[in-house]
Amino acid sequence: MGVKISDSGLMVVDTDLCVHCGACVGSCPANSIFLKEVIITIDESCTQCGLCIRVCPMGAIDEPEGKEG
């Protein structure tokens, strides 16, 4: 599995899987996801709705481990 980074502990992005397509950015109803050059960041306004997980074609976004849903 690739290197995982998490911004503020809300969602986890696998940087080896992410192809920087921006699908998650456009899908976020809270406008919490940003694409800066080749880095996806998720800020504290994330509501963990999971829409970004469902639209990511590469499966690069997931909930942090230990989150109970």
C-alpha positions in Angstrom: 0.0 0.0 0.0 1.2 3.5 -0.8 2.2 6.3 1.5 -0.9 7.6 3.3 -1.3 11.2 4.4 -4.2 12.6 6.4 -5.1 16.2 6.7 -6.6 17.0 10.1 -7.4 13.3 10.6 -10.6 13.5 8.6 -10.0 11.5 5.4 -6.9 9.6 4.3 -5.4 10.0 0.8 -3.1 7.3 -0.6 -0.6 9.4 -2.6 0.5 6.4 -4.6 -3.0 5.7 -5.9 -4.1 9.3 -6.4 -3.8 10.5 -10.0 -4.8 14.1 -9.2 -7.9 13.9 -11.4 -9.9 16.3 -9.2 -13.1 14.2 -9.1 -13.1 14.4 -5.3 -12.7 18.2 -5.3 -15.8 18.7 -7.5 -17.9 16.2 -5.5 -17.4 17.7 -2.1 -20.6 19.4 -0.9 -18.7 21.2 1.9 -15.9 22.5 -0.4 -13.3 20.9 1.9 -11.0 19.3 -0.7 -8.4 21.2 -2.5 -5.9 20.2 -5.2 -2.6 22.2 -5.0 -0.4 21.1 -7.9 -0.3 17.4 -7.2 -1.3 17.3 -3.5 -4.9 16.7 -2.3 -5.7 18.4 1.0 -8.8 18.1 3.1 -9.6 20.8 5.6 -11.4 20.8 8.9 -14.8 21.7 7.3 -15.0 18.1 6.0 -18.2 16.4 7.3 -17.0 12.9 6.4 -20.0 12.3 4.2 -18.0 9.8 2.1 -18.9 11.2 -1.3 -15.2 11.7 -2.2 -14.6 8.0 -1.4 -17.4 6.9 -3.8 -16.3 9.1 -6.7 -12.6 8.5 -6.6 -11.9 6.3 -9.6 -8.6 5.0 -8.1 -9.9 4.2 -4.6 -7.3 6.6 -3.2 -9.4 8.1 -0.4 -10.7 6.4 2.7 -11.8 7.1 6.2 -9.1 7.1 8.9 -8.5 3.7 10.6 -10.6 3.3 13.7 -13.5 5.5 12.6 -16.7 3.8 13.4 -19.5 4.5 11.1 
